Amino acid sequence: MSVGSLRAVVLAIALTHAPLAVGAQEGPQGPIEITVGSGAGATPDLMMKRVARVLGETGLVPQPIVVTNRPGDNWAVATRYVLSQEGNQNLLVAIVPTLLTNPILRKQPKTYDQLSPVGMLVRMNLVLVARADGADADLAAMTTRVRRSGDVSVRFGGANVGTTDHIVASLIDRATGIRFRYVPFDGGGDPLMSAFWDGSVDVILLTLDEAAPLIENGRVRPLAVLADERVDIGVYANVPTAREQGVDVVWSSWYGIAGAPGLTSDVVAWWDDKLSRMIETKAWHTTMEDNFLVTEYVPSSETRAVLDRIHEHYATVIEDLDLADK
């Protein structure tokens, strides 16, 4: 089975949305917290800090926005914290793939449907990289070498079991017939990168913005972009996709925002207004371009439907890969 990105799922629902009338809603009073279940420096942490920065710099949200890291138990620590804060109008949580996949993997009830949907924001393309001193020029070369040598020591480092990293590793395993040794790090972030640099793991999955400066300064070698087509920008112009190399794997990540249970309709409408206006600002467009990101905005009223469809897609993939707990 060929597994595509979730772009079509989001775009099927994300039509054109005009900003809501300014001044018609009452927003949260005082400082705002965005909780993330990953460590400092991990992709969700960086993405939410970008959102907070643009909202602040543009003056759309005058009060301070703090991104708080609550890693542990594959996003379950962060999720439990937010679910315990019912009625907290000043608390948001990053919606990421792991928040959906973790309950599927554990065969537990889903939790995202208990949160107050605020919006979907961004799609991120991904790239598989190795250190510059690695043995392989690209994914095709790695596949050929491993098949010929029978090498079973290629270590794929990533966040927890069941995260995007783990799913992608499993998809490449199946598409190529090779077997990575998956090495998980709770929350990813700095511990994962330290392991990569000291040679404890051989390959990792990064977003294009994370990898670009490392490619530019010669520290990493891009093995494959996991997009439908080549990303013909900057350092990625000559980097082949996995599909071009005979590995039929396409996968992307995405990010949204939800509130604690019981977010009032006024506050949800306030966020709809702020986010729909944010994505039209020059600061946001610059952030997207500088970080190779794609805006795929979905307002609060349609976010739950998008998440339901993504959840169904993930459940199918996880079952197909046999990754769930026995």
Short mmCIF file of the C-alpha atoms (twelve columns), coordinates in Angstrom:
data_MODEL
# 
_entry.id   MODEL 
# 
loop_
_atom_site.group_PDB 
_atom_site.id 
_atom_site.type_symbol 
_atom_site.label_atom_id 
_atom_site.label_alt_id 
_atom_site.label_comp_id 
_atom_site.label_asym_id 
_atom_site.label_seq_id 
_atom_site.Cartn_x 
_atom_site.Cartn_y 
_atom_site.Cartn_z 
_atom_site.pdbx_PDB_model_num 
ATOM 1   C CA . MET A 1   0.000   0.000  0.000  1 
ATOM 2   C CA . SER A 2   1.330   3.434  -0.933 1 
ATOM 3   C CA . VAL A 3   0.887   5.900  1.909  1 
ATOM 4   C CA . GLY A 4   0.451   9.494  0.837  1 
ATOM 5   C CA . SER A 5   0.679   12.718 2.782  1 
ATOM 6   C CA . LEU A 6   -2.310  14.173 4.601  1 
ATOM 7   C CA . ARG A 7   -2.407  17.198 2.362  1 
ATOM 8   C CA . ALA A 8   -5.468  15.975 0.474  1 
ATOM 9   C CA . VAL A 9   -7.279  15.291 3.753  1 
ATOM 10  C CA . VAL A 10  -6.763  18.836 4.950  1 
ATOM 11  C CA . LEU A 11  -7.370  20.538 1.626  1 
ATOM 12  C CA . ALA A 12  -10.627 18.662 1.145  1 
ATOM 13  C CA . ILE A 13  -12.044 20.652 4.046  1 
ATOM 14  C CA . ALA A 14  -9.841  23.768 4.217  1 
ATOM 15  C CA . LEU A 15  -11.588 26.128 1.814  1 
ATOM 16  C CA . THR A 16  -11.173 29.890 1.748  1 
ATOM 17  C CA . HIS A 17  -12.067 31.535 5.058  1 
ATOM 18  C CA . ALA A 18  -12.507 35.241 5.637  1 
ATOM 19  C CA . PRO A 19  -11.492 36.800 8.968  1 
ATOM 20  C CA . LEU A 20  -14.260 37.280 11.490 1 
ATOM 21  C CA . ALA A 21  -15.461 40.713 12.464 1 
ATOM 22  C CA . VAL A 22  -12.944 42.425 14.690 1 
ATOM 23  C CA . GLY A 23  -14.126 43.423 18.137 1 
ATOM 24  C CA . ALA A 24  -17.080 41.038 18.167 1 
ATOM 25  C CA . GLN A 25  -15.510 38.520 20.525 1 
ATOM 26  C CA . GLU A 26  -14.035 38.627 23.974 1 
ATOM 27  C CA . GLY A 27  -10.700 36.856 24.226 1 
ATOM 28  C CA . PRO A 28  -8.713  35.443 27.122 1 
ATOM 29  C CA . GLN A 29  -7.549  37.904 29.759 1 
ATOM 30  C CA . GLY A 30  -3.917  37.862 30.893 1 
ATOM 31  C CA . PRO A 31  -0.968  35.664 29.811 1 
ATOM 32  C CA . ILE A 32  -1.597  32.726 27.477 1 
ATOM 33  C CA . GLU A 33  0.148   29.353 27.669 1 
ATOM 34  C CA . ILE A 34  0.672   26.940 24.782 1 
ATOM 35  C CA . THR A 35  1.561   23.487 26.095 1 
ATOM 36  C CA . VAL A 36  3.666   21.101 24.017 1 
ATOM 37  C CA . GLY A 37  4.403   17.492 24.883 1 
ATOM 38  C CA . SER A 38  7.906   17.525 23.442 1 
ATOM 39  C CA . GLY A 39  11.227  18.746 24.760 1 
ATOM 40  C CA . ALA A 40  12.862  22.091 24.094 1 
ATOM 41  C CA . GLY A 41  14.170  22.303 20.544 1 
ATOM 42  C CA . ALA A 42  11.815  19.656 19.156 1 
ATOM 43  C CA . THR A 43  9.691   20.555 16.142 1 
ATOM 44  C CA . PRO A 44  6.416   21.247 18.037 1 
ATOM 45  C CA . ASP A 45  8.278   23.521 20.447 1 
ATOM 46  C CA . LEU A 46  9.828   25.492 17.596 1 
ATOM 47  C CA . MET A 47  6.569   25.700 15.650 1 
ATOM 48  C CA . MET A 48  4.525   27.002 18.562 1 
ATOM 49  C CA . LYS A 49  7.224   29.568 19.367 1 
ATOM 50  C CA . ARG A 50  6.962   30.821 15.791 1 
ATOM 51  C CA . VAL A 51  3.203   31.177 16.162 1 
ATOM 52  C CA . ALA A 52  3.621   33.011 19.468 1 
ATOM 53  C CA . ARG A 53  6.271   35.302 17.997 1 
ATOM 54  C CA . VAL A 54  4.200   36.311 14.963 1 
ATOM 55  C CA . LEU A 55  1.074   36.925 17.042 1 
ATOM 56  C CA . GLY A 56  3.113   39.121 19.364 1 
ATOM 57  C CA . GLU A 57  5.156   40.986 16.765 1 
ATOM 58  C CA . THR A 58  2.088   41.846 14.697 1 
ATOM 59  C CA . GLY A 59  0.192   43.064 17.749 1 
ATOM 60  C CA . LEU A 60  -2.682  40.683 17.077 1 
ATOM 61  C CA . VAL A 61  -2.338  39.306 20.606 1 
ATOM 62  C CA . PRO A 62  -1.109  41.989 23.019 1 
ATOM 63  C CA . GLN A 63  -0.640  39.771 26.074 1 
ATOM 64  C CA . PRO A 64  2.394   37.482 26.484 1 
ATOM 65  C CA . ILE A 65  2.249   33.956 25.048 1 
ATOM 66  C CA . VAL A 66  4.477   31.388 26.745 1 
ATOM 67  C CA . VAL A 67  5.287   27.984 25.238 1 
ATOM 68  C CA . THR A 68  5.622   25.418 28.035 1 
ATOM 69  C CA . ASN A 69  7.303   22.042 27.530 1 
ATOM 70  C CA . ARG A 70  5.629   19.108 29.283 1 
ATOM 71  C CA . PRO A 71  7.360   16.062 27.770 1 
ATOM 72  C CA . GLY A 72  6.768   12.535 28.972 1 
ATOM 73  C CA . ASP A 73  4.893   9.343  28.159 1 
ATOM 74  C CA . ASN A 74  4.625   10.085 24.447 1 
ATOM 75  C CA . TRP A 75  2.614   13.326 24.828 1 
ATOM 76  C CA . ALA A 76  0.329   11.750 27.455 1 
ATOM 77  C CA . VAL A 77  1.735   13.993 30.228 1 
ATOM 78  C CA . ALA A 78  0.889   17.145 28.283 1 
ATOM 79  C CA . THR A 79  -2.499  15.783 27.257 1 
ATOM 80  C CA . ARG A 80  -3.474  14.821 30.804 1 
ATOM 81  C CA . TYR A 81  -2.440  18.258 32.046 1 
ATOM 82  C CA . VAL A 82  -4.580  20.103 29.502 1 
ATOM 83  C CA . LEU A 83  -7.558  17.788 30.017 1 
ATOM 84  C CA . SER A 84  -7.342  18.508 33.752 1 
ATOM 85  C CA . GLN A 85  -7.687  22.250 33.117 1 
ATOM 86  C CA . GLU A 86  -11.325 22.320 32.020 1 
ATOM 87  C CA . GLY A 87  -12.578 25.857 31.609 1 
ATOM 88  C CA . ASN A 88  -9.087  27.399 31.501 1 
ATOM 89  C CA . GLN A 89  -9.562  30.059 28.824 1 
ATOM 90  C CA . ASN A 90  -5.837  30.930 28.770 1 
ATOM 91  C CA . LEU A 91  -4.517  27.456 27.966 1 
ATOM 92  C CA . LEU A 92  -3.832  26.042 24.504 1 
ATOM 93  C CA . VAL A 93  -2.115  22.846 23.393 1 
ATOM 94  C CA . ALA A 94  -0.300  22.053 20.175 1 
ATOM 95  C CA . ILE A 95  -2.147  19.447 18.120 1 
ATOM 96  C CA . VAL A 96  0.428   17.134 16.552 1 
ATOM 97  C CA . PRO A 97  0.373   13.646 15.001 1 
ATOM 98  C CA . THR A 98  1.527   11.996 18.244 1 
ATOM 99  C CA . LEU A 99  -1.502  13.253 20.146 1 
ATOM 100 C CA . LEU A 100 -3.614  11.176 17.756 1 
ATOM 101 C CA . THR A 101 -1.338  8.167  17.286 1 
ATOM 102 C CA . ASN A 102 -0.477  7.471  20.934 1 
ATOM 103 C CA . PRO A 103 -3.980  6.272  21.942 1 
ATOM 104 C CA . ILE A 104 -4.217  4.227  18.740 1 
ATOM 105 C CA . LEU A 105 -0.931  2.495  19.521 1 
ATOM 106 C CA . ARG A 106 -2.018  1.781  23.094 1 
ATOM 107 C CA . LYS A 107 -5.520  0.727  22.032 1 
ATOM 108 C CA . GLN A 108 -6.977  3.395  24.270 1 
ATOM 109 C CA . PRO A 109 -9.840  5.848  23.660 1 
ATOM 110 C CA . LYS A 110 -8.892  8.895  21.632 1 
ATOM 111 C CA . THR A 111 -8.344  12.110 23.575 1 
ATOM 112 C CA . TYR A 112 -8.244  14.864 20.951 1 
ATOM 113 C CA . ASP A 113 -12.055 14.906 20.829 1 
ATOM 114 C CA . GLN A 114 -12.170 16.077 24.466 1 
ATOM 115 C CA . LEU A 115 -10.251 19.255 23.615 1 
ATOM 116 C CA . SER A 116 -11.714 22.484 22.234 1 
ATOM 117 C CA . PRO A 117 -10.655 22.743 18.570 1 
ATOM 118 C CA . VAL A 118 -9.120  26.084 17.633 1 
ATOM 119 C CA . GLY A 119 -7.549  25.561 14.198 1 
ATOM 120 C CA . MET A 120 -5.144  23.733 11.912 1 
ATOM 121 C CA . LEU A 121 -2.225  25.818 10.704 1 
ATOM 122 C CA . VAL A 122 0.748   24.271 8.956  1 
ATOM 123 C CA . ARG A 123 2.005   21.357 6.895  1 
ATOM 124 C CA . MET A 124 5.695   20.463 7.071  1 
ATOM 125 C CA . ASN A 125 7.570   18.390 4.524  1 
ATOM 126 C CA . LEU A 126 10.196  16.023 5.909  1 
ATOM 127 C CA . VAL A 127 13.699  14.948 4.948  1 
ATOM 128 C CA . LEU A 128 15.725  11.906 5.997  1 
ATOM 129 C CA . VAL A 129 19.306  12.871 6.826  1 
ATOM 130 C CA . ALA A 130 22.583  11.268 7.862  1 
ATOM 131 C CA . ARG A 131 25.757  12.859 9.168  1 
ATOM 132 C CA . ALA A 132 28.047  14.165 6.442  1 
ATOM 133 C CA . ASP A 133 30.599  11.445 7.221  1 
ATOM 134 C CA . GLY A 134 28.023  8.688  6.676  1 
ATOM 135 C CA . ALA A 135 28.561  5.899  4.172  1 
ATOM 136 C CA . ASP A 136 25.643  6.611  1.837  1 
ATOM 137 C CA . ALA A 137 25.027  9.352  -0.711 1 
ATOM 138 C CA . ASP A 138 21.272  8.938  -0.634 1 
ATOM 139 C CA . LEU A 139 18.479  6.562  0.373  1 
ATOM 140 C CA . ALA A 140 18.889  4.424  -2.740 1 
ATOM 141 C CA . ALA A 141 22.586  3.931  -1.957 1 
ATOM 142 C CA . MET A 142 21.759  3.012  1.639  1 
ATOM 143 C CA . THR A 143 19.143  0.518  0.502  1 
ATOM 144 C CA . THR A 144 21.546  -1.117 -1.957 1 
ATOM 145 C CA . ARG A 145 24.370  -1.304 0.580  1 
ATOM 146 C CA . VAL A 146 22.225  -2.775 3.327  1 
ATOM 147 C CA . ARG A 147 20.665  -5.343 1.002  1 
ATOM 148 C CA . ARG A 148 24.063  -6.479 -0.270 1 
ATOM 149 C CA . SER A 149 25.812  -6.550 3.080  1 
ATOM 150 C CA . GLY A 150 22.938  -7.743 5.245  1 
ATOM 151 C CA . ASP A 151 23.813  -4.884 7.596  1 
ATOM 152 C CA . VAL A 152 21.270  -4.679 10.424 1 
ATOM 153 C CA . SER A 153 23.043  -1.954 12.350 1 
ATOM 154 C CA . VAL A 154 21.563  1.180  10.726 1 
ATOM 155 C CA . ARG A 155 20.048  3.043  13.668 1 
ATOM 156 C CA . PHE A 156 17.098  5.334  13.014 1 
ATOM 157 C CA . GLY A 157 16.765  7.833  15.845 1 
ATOM 158 C CA . GLY A 158 13.476  9.519  16.582 1 
ATOM 159 C CA . ALA A 159 10.897  10.492 19.138 1 
ATOM 160 C CA . ASN A 160 8.744   7.946  20.938 1 
ATOM 161 C CA . VAL A 161 7.417   4.754  19.416 1 
ATOM 162 C CA . GLY A 162 4.378   5.573  17.295 1 
ATOM 163 C CA . THR A 163 5.419   9.118  16.429 1 
ATOM 164 C CA . THR A 164 5.901   10.351 12.878 1 
ATOM 165 C CA . ASP A 165 9.567   9.299  13.087 1 
ATOM 166 C CA . HIS A 166 8.668   5.724  13.990 1 
ATOM 167 C CA . ILE A 167 5.921   5.461  11.387 1 
ATOM 168 C CA . VAL A 168 8.244   6.735  8.651  1 
ATOM 169 C CA . ALA A 169 10.987  4.306  9.709  1 
ATOM 170 C CA . SER A 170 8.472   1.456  9.526  1 
ATOM 171 C CA . LEU A 171 7.215   2.580  6.118  1 
ATOM 172 C CA . ILE A 172 10.759  2.682  4.728  1 
ATOM 173 C CA . ASP A 173 11.441  -0.734 6.271  1 
ATOM 174 C CA . ARG A 174 8.482   -2.191 4.418  1 
ATOM 175 C CA . ALA A 175 9.072   -0.353 1.142  1 
ATOM 176 C CA . THR A 176 12.739  -1.364 0.912  1 
ATOM 177 C CA . GLY A 177 12.907  -4.686 2.733  1 
ATOM 178 C CA . ILE A 178 15.683  -3.387 4.993  1 
ATOM 179 C CA . ARG A 179 15.251  -3.152 8.754  1 
ATOM 180 C CA . PHE A 180 16.272  -0.121 10.759 1 
ATOM 181 C CA . ARG A 181 17.048  -0.412 14.443 1 
ATOM 182 C CA . TYR A 182 14.654  2.220  15.751 1 
ATOM 183 C CA . VAL A 183 16.012  4.119  18.752 1 
ATOM 184 C CA . PRO A 184 13.341  6.238  20.512 1 
ATOM 185 C CA . PHE A 185 13.929  9.360  22.611 1 
ATOM 186 C CA . ASP A 186 11.058  10.617 24.730 1 
ATOM 187 C CA . GLY A 187 9.955   13.912 23.233 1 
ATOM 188 C CA . GLY A 188 12.786  14.012 20.689 1 
ATOM 189 C CA . GLY A 189 14.467  17.415 20.769 1 
ATOM 190 C CA . ASP A 190 17.931  17.998 22.175 1 
ATOM 191 C CA . PRO A 191 18.574  14.428 23.478 1 
ATOM 192 C CA . LEU A 192 17.879  13.020 20.018 1 
ATOM 193 C CA . MET A 193 20.167  15.524 18.323 1 
ATOM 194 C CA . SER A 194 22.947  14.828 20.833 1 
ATOM 195 C CA . ALA A 195 22.682  11.112 20.064 1 
ATOM 196 C CA . PHE A 196 22.822  11.863 16.352 1 
ATOM 197 C CA . TRP A 197 25.937  14.005 16.631 1 
ATOM 198 C CA . ASP A 198 27.812  11.569 18.869 1 
ATOM 199 C CA . GLY A 199 27.093  8.656  16.523 1 
ATOM 200 C CA . SER A 200 24.618  6.789  18.725 1 
ATOM 201 C CA . VAL A 201 22.127  6.897  15.845 1 
ATOM 202 C CA . ASP A 202 22.829  7.053  12.119 1 
ATOM 203 C CA . VAL A 203 19.797  8.645  10.473 1 
ATOM 204 C CA . ILE A 204 17.051  10.951 11.672 1 
ATOM 205 C CA . LEU A 205 13.996  12.635 10.231 1 
ATOM 206 C CA . LEU A 206 13.906  16.431 10.206 1 
ATOM 207 C CA . THR A 207 11.623  19.091 8.849  1 
ATOM 208 C CA . LEU A 208 13.067  20.997 5.907  1 
ATOM 209 C CA . ASP A 209 13.680  24.109 7.991  1 
ATOM 210 C CA . GLU A 210 15.553  22.139 10.665 1 
ATOM 211 C CA . ALA A 211 17.793  20.422 8.130  1 
ATOM 212 C CA . ALA A 212 18.524  23.346 5.782  1 
ATOM 213 C CA . PRO A 213 21.243  25.107 7.845  1 
ATOM 214 C CA . LEU A 214 22.856  21.756 8.664  1 
ATOM 215 C CA . ILE A 215 23.011  20.926 4.955  1 
ATOM 216 C CA . GLU A 216 24.364  24.368 4.127  1 
ATOM 217 C CA . ASN A 217 27.220  24.116 6.614  1 
ATOM 218 C CA . GLY A 218 28.067  20.569 5.564  1 
ATOM 219 C CA . ARG A 219 27.133  18.816 8.806  1 
ATOM 220 C CA . VAL A 220 24.444  16.539 7.374  1 
ATOM 221 C CA . ARG A 221 23.695  14.833 4.083  1 
ATOM 222 C CA . PRO A 222 20.087  14.732 2.852  1 
ATOM 223 C CA . LEU A 223 19.149  11.193 1.816  1 
ATOM 224 C CA . ALA A 224 15.586  11.782 0.598  1 
ATOM 225 C CA . VAL A 225 12.740  14.279 0.799  1 
ATOM 226 C CA . LEU A 226 9.456   12.543 1.631  1 
ATOM 227 C CA . ALA A 227 7.259   14.832 -0.470 1 
ATOM 228 C CA . ASP A 228 5.181   14.074 -3.572 1 
ATOM 229 C CA . GLU A 229 7.543   16.129 -5.713 1 
ATOM 230 C CA . ARG A 230 10.977  17.657 -5.379 1 
ATOM 231 C CA . VAL A 231 11.207  20.790 -3.293 1 
ATOM 232 C CA . ASP A 232 12.893  22.999 -5.850 1 
ATOM 233 C CA . ILE A 233 14.141  25.585 -3.362 1 
ATOM 234 C CA . GLY A 234 17.658  26.361 -2.131 1 
ATOM 235 C CA . VAL A 235 19.586  23.418 -0.729 1 
ATOM 236 C CA . TYR A 236 16.792  20.997 -1.708 1 
ATOM 237 C CA . ALA A 237 16.833  21.695 -5.458 1 
ATOM 238 C CA . ASN A 238 18.987  18.623 -6.145 1 
ATOM 239 C CA . VAL A 239 17.713  16.343 -3.391 1 
ATOM 240 C CA . PRO A 240 15.600  13.495 -4.820 1 
ATOM 241 C CA . THR A 241 12.384  12.342 -3.252 1 
ATOM 242 C CA . ALA A 242 12.138  8.849  -1.809 1 
ATOM 243 C CA . ARG A 243 9.836   7.920  -4.685 1 
ATOM 244 C CA . GLU A 244 12.426  8.992  -7.243 1 
ATOM 245 C CA . GLN A 245 14.780  6.521  -5.584 1 
ATOM 246 C CA . GLY A 246 12.344  3.637  -5.824 1 
ATOM 247 C CA . VAL A 247 11.086  3.919  -2.231 1 
ATOM 248 C CA . ASP A 248 7.345   4.593  -2.320 1 
ATOM 249 C CA . VAL A 249 7.031   6.601  0.899  1 
ATOM 250 C CA . VAL A 250 5.402   10.031 1.068  1 
ATOM 251 C CA . TRP A 251 4.713   11.536 4.466  1 
ATOM 252 C CA . SER A 252 4.371   14.982 5.966  1 
ATOM 253 C CA . SER A 253 3.693   16.417 9.380  1 
ATOM 254 C CA . TRP A 254 1.166   19.057 10.393 1 
ATOM 255 C CA . TYR A 255 0.368   21.302 13.331 1 
ATOM 256 C CA . GLY A 256 -2.754  22.775 14.829 1 
ATOM 257 C CA . ILE A 257 -3.957  24.241 18.100 1 
ATOM 258 C CA . ALA A 258 -6.698  23.294 20.558 1 
ATOM 259 C CA . GLY A 259 -7.821  24.649 23.886 1 
ATOM 260 C CA . ALA A 260 -8.613  23.000 27.174 1 
ATOM 261 C CA . PRO A 261 -12.042 21.397 27.488 1 
ATOM 262 C CA . GLY A 262 -14.797 23.957 27.902 1 
ATOM 263 C CA . LEU A 263 -13.239 26.822 25.944 1 
ATOM 264 C CA . THR A 264 -16.089 29.314 25.564 1 
ATOM 265 C CA . SER A 265 -17.499 30.134 22.147 1 
ATOM 266 C CA . ASP A 266 -16.368 33.762 22.543 1 
ATOM 267 C CA . VAL A 267 -12.768 32.729 23.108 1 
ATOM 268 C CA . VAL A 268 -12.857 30.235 20.225 1 
ATOM 269 C CA . ALA A 269 -14.246 32.956 17.933 1 
ATOM 270 C CA . TRP A 270 -11.534 35.329 19.191 1 
ATOM 271 C CA . TRP A 271 -8.860  32.799 18.195 1 
ATOM 272 C CA . ASP A 272 -10.513 32.239 14.813 1 
ATOM 273 C CA . ASP A 273 -10.204 35.954 14.202 1 
ATOM 274 C CA . LYS A 274 -6.590  36.190 15.386 1 
ATOM 275 C CA . LEU A 275 -5.339  33.137 13.470 1 
ATOM 276 C CA . SER A 276 -7.177  33.939 10.237 1 
ATOM 277 C CA . ARG A 277 -5.655  37.429 10.333 1 
ATOM 278 C CA . MET A 278 -2.219  36.115 11.337 1 
ATOM 279 C CA . ILE A 279 -1.850  33.920 8.245  1 
ATOM 280 C CA . GLU A 280 -2.391  36.984 6.036  1 
ATOM 281 C CA . THR A 281 0.444   39.015 7.601  1 
ATOM 282 C CA . LYS A 282 3.801   39.620 6.000  1 
ATOM 283 C CA . ALA A 283 5.482   38.279 9.154  1 
ATOM 284 C CA . TRP A 284 3.673   34.956 8.780  1 
ATOM 285 C CA . HIS A 285 4.407   34.657 5.054  1 
ATOM 286 C CA . THR A 286 8.069   35.376 5.732  1 
ATOM 287 C CA . THR A 287 8.144   32.753 8.481  1 
ATOM 288 C CA . MET A 288 6.598   30.195 6.129  1 
ATOM 289 C CA . GLU A 289 9.013   30.948 3.299  1 
ATOM 290 C CA . ASP A 290 12.112  31.083 5.495  1 
ATOM 291 C CA . ASN A 291 11.278  27.715 7.038  1 
ATOM 292 C CA . PHE A 292 9.992   25.832 3.963  1 
ATOM 293 C CA . LEU A 293 6.532   25.577 5.529  1 
ATOM 294 C CA . VAL A 294 3.097   25.447 3.906  1 
ATOM 295 C CA . THR A 295 0.072   27.200 5.387  1 
ATOM 296 C CA . GLU A 296 -2.994  24.943 5.448  1 
ATOM 297 C CA . TYR A 297 -5.388  26.847 7.673  1 
ATOM 298 C CA . VAL A 298 -8.634  25.301 8.901  1 
ATOM 299 C CA . PRO A 299 -10.890 27.282 11.286 1 
ATOM 300 C CA . SER A 300 -12.246 25.931 14.542 1 
ATOM 301 C CA . SER A 301 -15.606 24.921 13.096 1 
ATOM 302 C CA . GLU A 302 -13.976 22.443 10.708 1 
ATOM 303 C CA . THR A 303 -10.932 21.327 12.706 1 
ATOM 304 C CA . ARG A 304 -12.702 18.413 14.411 1 
ATOM 305 C CA . ALA A 305 -13.744 16.954 11.042 1 
ATOM 306 C CA . VAL A 306 -10.172 17.189 9.752  1 
ATOM 307 C CA . LEU A 307 -8.824  15.512 12.888 1 
ATOM 308 C CA . ASP A 308 -11.404 12.735 12.616 1 
ATOM 309 C CA . ARG A 309 -10.294 11.973 9.071  1 
ATOM 310 C CA . ILE A 310 -6.605  12.114 9.994  1 
ATOM 311 C CA . HIS A 311 -7.262  9.822  12.961 1 
ATOM 312 C CA . GLU A 312 -8.962  7.301  10.680 1 
ATOM 313 C CA . HIS A 313 -6.028  7.467  8.274  1 
ATOM 314 C CA . TYR A 314 -3.497  6.928  11.056 1 
ATOM 315 C CA . ALA A 315 -5.459  4.035  12.514 1 
ATOM 316 C CA . THR A 316 -5.406  2.318  9.122  1 
ATOM 317 C CA . VAL A 317 -1.660  2.860  8.662  1 
ATOM 318 C CA . ILE A 318 -0.787  1.721  12.194 1 
ATOM 319 C CA . GLU A 319 -2.889  -1.412 11.803 1 
ATOM 320 C CA . ASP A 320 -1.338  -2.100 8.416  1 
ATOM 321 C CA . LEU A 321 2.162   -1.742 9.863  1 
ATOM 322 C CA . ASP A 322 1.228   -3.819 12.925 1 
ATOM 323 C CA . LEU A 323 2.592   -1.189 15.330 1 
ATOM 324 C CA . ALA A 324 -0.139  -1.188 17.971 1 
ATOM 325 C CA . ASP A 325 0.268   -2.866 21.356 1 
ATOM 326 C CA . LYS A 326 -0.520  -6.577 21.360 1 
# 
